[in-house]
Amino acid sequence: MKKLLFVFAIAGTLIACNNDADSTENKKDSIDSVANQKIDAIDSSAETRIDMIDSSAEKRIDMIDSTAEAKKDALDKKDNKKNRN
């Protein structure tokens, strides 16, 4: 009976150790998957920030252009009034 218990113990140990290699591969795949998800999240965040900065820059350029145009129109009106007199 002790011999049979000993054989089962050895067989159980070999089976447990054999599955350990698969577990290591699964852990590596899991770590790679998490790393890829984090990289994708960082890329997405960077793209979003770039879009926000570009949008903000475009709004500021439009505001500057409209202000410059308004100043030009005001100066033109002032010059027209002087020329009439």
Contacts in CASP RR format, 6 or more apart in sequence:
PFRMAT RR
TARGET T0000
AUTHOR 0000-0000-0000
METHOD contacts of the structure
MODEL  1
MKKLLFVFAIAGTLIACNNDADSTENKKDSIDSVANQKIDAIDSSAETRI
DMIDSSAEKRIDMIDSTAEAKKDALDKKDNKKNRN
END
